[in-house]
Amino acid sequence: MAALKNALEGMHYVIKTQRNLKIQIVFAIVAIVLGILLMCNTMEICLLVLTIFFVLLAEFINTAIETVVDLYTEEYNEKAKIAKDVSAGAVVLTSFNAIIIGGILLGSKMIQFLQ
């Protein structure tokens, strides 16, 4: 039970402090609502949700890495910069993946809907 409490506190911290996560959550909600309105099937909704969770997971890991690096040093350090840049790059990579998957799934449904 303590482990779950700690995990929830970590999630609360990320949601409360990370502006980009809030933006990602808004896009996630929009994508899911669009998926439902455009009548995506169960597998397509599952793919959207899985893609969204990968982006959010990357943001959580990025926050953890940045926090550990900041704990290690407050002074400029090239290796600390690399660690932060690479973890931020992972978020960007998963975000691009989400845009591509969302574009394919929702774009094709949108075209069908408009015809």
C-alpha positions, -999 to 999 in steps of 0.1 A, spaced: 0 0 0 29 24 8 43 17 -27 10 27 -43 8 58 -22 44 68 -32 36 62 -69 5 83 -67 25 111 -50 50 109 -79 22 111 -104 7 141 -86 41 158 -86 46 154 -124 10 166 -131 14 196 -108 48 207 -119 52 198 -156 35 222 -179 42 201 -210 24 171 -194 -7 193 -190 -6 202 -227 -1 165 -236 -31 155 -215 -53 181 -233 -42 166 -267 -48 131 -253 -84 140 -243 -90 156 -277 -76 125 -295 -98 101 -275 -129 122 -279 -123 125 -317 -117 88 -318 -151 81 -301 -169 107 -322 -154 94 -354 -165 59 -344 -131 43 -342 -133 6 -335 -120 -9 -302 -86 -18 -317 -81 18 -330 -91 33 -296 -67 9 -279 -39 20 -302 -46 56 -295 -46 50 -257 -14 30 -259 3 57 -279 -9 84 -255 4 64 -225 38 61 -242 40 99 -245 30 103 -209 54 76 -197 83 94 -216 74 126 -199 74 109 -164 108 94 -171 121 127 -184 110 144 -152 127 117 -131 160 120 -151 160 158 -149 153 156 -111 182 132 -105 206 152 -127 196 184 -107 202 165 -75 236 156 -87 248 190 -98 234 226 -100 265 237 -119 267 234 -157 280 200 -166 282 187 -202 272 152 -193 243 164 -172 232 185 -203 234 154 -225 213 133 -200 187 160 -199 187 166 -237 185 128 -245 156 123 -221 138 153 -236 145 139 -270 127 107 -260 96 128 -252 98 145 -286 103 111 -303 72 96 -287 53 127 -294 61 125 -331 50 89 -330 17 99 -315 12 126 -341 18 100 -369 -4 74 -354 -31 99 -345 -29 114 -380 -32 80 -397 -61 68 -375 -80 100 -370 -72 115 -404 -86 86 -423 -117 85 -401 -121 123 -406 -119 119 -444 -145 92 -443 -167 113 -420 -165 144 -444 -174 124 -475 
